C-alpha cells in the first residue's frame, strides 16, 4: 500500500517530466547528424609528486566528433577536455598515452571519430632542488672618474627546482640589469633574477639586493 502511495505521489509532475523528456528525445533524434572538430585542452590527474614532465607539453588536441546537430551546438559553448591519468607512472622515463573516448568528457550521444594526435608521449624526470649562484648584470656608465669594482648580490645563491636535467644545466642565475649610470658611490640596488628555462622555478622570491662597490 505504501509503495502504491509513493508511486502515485506527485503523479502529475512525474507524468509531465516524462512527457518533456520524450519530447527532447524526439527532437534530438530528428536532428541531422553532423561532424565537427573541437580543440580540447589536455589536462592531467594523479601526477606523481616526485616526478615532473621534462619534455614539451602539448596543451590541446583536435577531437573529430559526430552526433546530433543540437548536441554539437551545445558542445561549442561548453569546455570539452582530454584528461590523462598519470597514476601508473612511478619511475623516470618515457611514457606514451593513447587518447580514446574514455579520456574525454564527451556527453552520451556524441561519438569520437578520431583524435589528432591520437597519442601523446612524455618524458618524466625526478624533481631536483638546488641552490644556484646569482650573477648580477650591470648596465650603463658610472660618473666620470669612478669605476665599478664589484657587484655583490644578497642572497648570493637562490634555490630552484624542476626536472633534474634542466636544473643541472644551470650554472648561474642572471639578473635584470643593475643601473650604473652616473653612480658615484657605493649603492644598494634591488633587482630580479630570472630563469632561462620555463620548466624550472624559484623556490622563493627571485629578488636580490646588489651592493654596487665603486672606486675613484
C-alpha positions as CSV (number, residue, x, y, z in Angstrom):
1,X,0.0,0.0,0.0
2,X,2.9,2.3,0.9
3,X,4.5,1.5,-2.4
4,X,1.4,2.4,-4.4
5,X,1.0,5.7,-2.4
6,X,4.6,6.6,-3.2
7,X,4.2,5.7,-6.9
8,X,1.2,8.0,-7.3
9,X,2.6,10.8,-5.2
10,X,3.0,13.9,-7.4
11,X,1.8,11.8,-10.3
12,X,1.0,14.8,-12.4
13,X,4.5,16.2,-12.2
14,X,6.1,12.9,-12.9
15,X,3.9,12.4,-16.0
16,X,4.8,15.9,-17.2
17,X,8.6,15.3,-16.7
18,X,8.3,12.0,-18.6
19,X,6.5,13.8,-21.5
20,X,9.1,16.6,-21.6
21,X,11.9,14.0,-21.7
22,X,10.2,12.2,-24.5
23,X,9.8,15.5,-26.4
24,X,13.5,16.3,-26.0
25,X,14.5,12.8,-27.2
26,X,12.2,13.0,-30.2
27,X,13.6,16.5,-31.1
28,X,17.2,15.3,-30.9
29,X,16.5,12.0,-32.8
30,X,15.0,14.0,-35.7
31,X,18.0,16.3,-35.9
32,X,20.5,15.6,-38.7
33,X,23.8,14.0,-37.7
34,X,26.8,16.2,-38.2
35,X,30.6,16.0,-37.8
36,X,32.8,18.8,-36.4
37,X,36.3,19.3,-34.9
38,X,36.9,20.8,-31.5
39,X,40.2,21.8,-29.9
40,X,40.2,20.2,-26.5
41,X,42.7,21.2,-23.7
42,X,44.8,18.4,-22.3
43,X,44.6,18.1,-18.5
44,X,46.4,15.8,-16.1
45,X,45.5,14.0,-12.9
46,X,47.3,11.8,-10.4
47,X,50.7,13.5,-11.2
48,X,53.4,11.8,-9.1
49,X,54.9,14.3,-6.6
50,X,58.5,13.1,-7.0
51,X,58.4,13.3,-10.9
52,X,57.9,16.1,-13.4
53,X,57.4,16.3,-17.1
54,X,60.6,17.5,-18.8
55,X,59.5,17.1,-22.4
56,X,57.4,19.5,-24.4
57,X,53.8,19.7,-23.1
58,X,51.0,19.6,-25.6
59,X,48.3,22.0,-24.5
60,X,45.5,20.8,-26.7
61,X,44.4,18.2,-29.3
62,X,41.8,18.2,-32.0
63,X,38.8,15.9,-31.5
64,X,36.7,15.0,-34.5
65,X,33.3,14.2,-33.2
66,X,29.9,13.1,-34.7
67,X,26.4,13.4,-33.3
68,X,23.0,15.2,-33.5
69,X,23.4,18.9,-34.5
70,X,21.8,20.1,-31.3
71,X,24.3,18.3,-29.1
72,X,27.2,19.6,-31.2
73,X,25.9,23.1,-31.0
74,X,25.8,22.9,-27.2
75,X,29.3,21.5,-27.1
76,X,30.6,24.6,-28.8
77,X,29.5,26.5,-25.7
78,X,31.0,24.1,-23.2
79,X,34.5,23.1,-22.4
80,X,35.4,19.7,-23.7
81,X,38.7,18.4,-22.3
82,X,41.0,15.4,-22.5
83,X,42.2,14.1,-19.1
84,X,45.3,11.9,-18.9
85,X,45.8,9.7,-15.8
86,X,49.4,9.5,-14.6
87,X,48.6,7.1,-11.7
88,X,50.6,4.4,-13.5
89,X,53.8,6.5,-13.7
90,X,56.2,5.7,-10.8
91,X,59.7,5.9,-12.3
92,X,61.6,8.3,-14.6
93,X,61.5,7.6,-18.3
94,X,59.3,8.0,-21.4
95,X,55.6,7.1,-21.3
96,X,53.0,7.0,-24.2
97,X,49.4,7.8,-23.6
98,X,46.7,6.9,-26.2
99,X,43.7,9.2,-26.2
100,X,40.3,7.4,-26.6
101,X,36.7,8.2,-25.7
102,X,37.3,7.3,-22.1
103,X,39.9,10.1,-21.9
104,X,37.3,12.7,-22.8
105,X,34.2,14.2,-21.1
106,X,32.1,14.0,-24.2
107,X,28.4,13.6,-23.4
108,X,26.3,10.5,-24.3
109,X,25.2,10.5,-27.9
110,X,28.4,12.1,-29.3
111,X,30.8,9.7,-31.0
112,X,34.5,10.3,-31.1
113,X,35.7,9.7,-34.6
114,X,39.4,10.4,-34.2
115,X,41.9,12.4,-32.3
116,X,44.8,14.4,-33.8
117,X,47.3,13.5,-32.5
118,X,46.0,10.2,-31.1
119,X,48.9,9.6,-28.8
120,X,51.0,11.9,-26.5
121,X,54.5,10.9,-25.3
122,X,56.0,12.5,-22.2
123,X,59.4,12.3,-20.6
124,X,59.3,12.1,-16.8
125,X,62.3,13.1,-14.6
126,X,62.9,13.3,-10.9
127,X,62.4,16.6,-9.2
128,X,65.7,18.3,-8.2
129,X,66.1,21.2,-5.8
130,X,69.4,23.0,-6.0
131,X,70.9,26.4,-5.0
132,X,72.4,28.3,-7.9
133,X,74.9,31.3,-7.7
134,X,73.5,34.7,-8.7
135,X,75.5,36.6,-11.3
136,X,74.3,40.3,-11.4
137,X,74.5,42.2,-14.7
138,X,75.4,45.8,-14.8
139,X,74.3,48.3,-17.4
140,X,75.4,51.9,-18.1
141,X,78.4,54.0,-17.1
142,X,79.3,55.4,-13.7
143,X,80.2,59.1,-13.1
144,X,83.4,60.4,-14.6
145,X,86.5,59.2,-12.6
146,X,84.5,56.4,-11.0
147,X,84.8,52.7,-11.8
148,X,82.7,49.8,-10.6
149,X,84.9,47.2,-8.8
150,X,82.3,44.7,-7.8
151,X,78.6,43.7,-7.8
152,X,77.7,41.7,-4.7
153,X,74.3,40.0,-4.6
154,X,72.4,39.2,-1.4
155,X,71.5,36.4,-1.2
156,X,74.4,35.1,-3.2
157,X,72.5,31.9,-4.2
158,X,68.9,31.1,-4.9
159,X,67.1,27.8,-4.6
160,X,65.4,26.5,-7.7
161,X,63.5,23.2,-8.5
162,X,62.4,21.4,-11.6
163,X,63.2,18.3,-13.8
164,X,66.7,17.0,-12.9
165,X,68.4,17.6,-16.3
166,X,67.0,21.1,-16.6
167,X,68.2,22.1,-13.1
168,X,71.7,20.5,-13.6
169,X,72.2,22.6,-16.7
170,X,72.0,25.8,-14.7
171,X,75.4,27.1,-13.6
172,X,74.5,30.7,-12.7
173,X,71.4,32.9,-12.5
174,X,71.5,36.3,-14.2
175,X,69.6,39.3,-13.0
176,X,67.9,42.2,-14.7
177,X,70.4,44.9,-15.4
178,X,71.7,46.9,-12.5
179,X,71.6,50.6,-13.4
180,X,75.1,52.0,-13.1
181,X,74.5,55.3,-15.0
182,X,76.0,58.2,-13.1
183,X,76.8,56.2,-9.9
184,X,79.5,57.9,-7.8
185,X,79.4,56.0,-4.5
186,X,78.6,52.6,-3.1
187,X,74.9,51.8,-3.5
188,X,72.3,49.0,-3.0
189,X,70.1,48.2,-5.9
190,X,67.1,45.9,-5.9
191,X,66.8,43.6,-8.9
192,X,65.1,40.4,-10.0
193,X,66.8,37.2,-11.0
194,X,65.3,35.2,-13.9
195,X,65.4,31.6,-15.2
196,X,66.2,30.8,-18.8
197,X,64.2,27.6,-18.7
198,X,60.4,27.8,-18.2
199,X,60.3,24.3,-16.7
200,X,62.5,25.4,-13.7
201,X,61.0,27.6,-11.0
202,X,62.3,29.5,-7.9
203,X,61.6,28.0,-4.5
204,X,61.2,31.5,-3.0
205,X,61.2,35.2,-4.1
206,X,63.6,35.8,-7.0
207,X,64.5,39.3,-5.9
208,X,68.1,40.1,-4.8
209,X,69.8,43.2,-3.4
210,X,73.0,44.0,-5.3
211,X,75.7,46.0,-3.5
212,X,77.5,48.1,-6.0
213,X,81.1,48.9,-4.9
214,X,82.9,51.7,-6.7
215,X,86.4,53.2,-6.6
216,X,87.7,56.6,-7.6
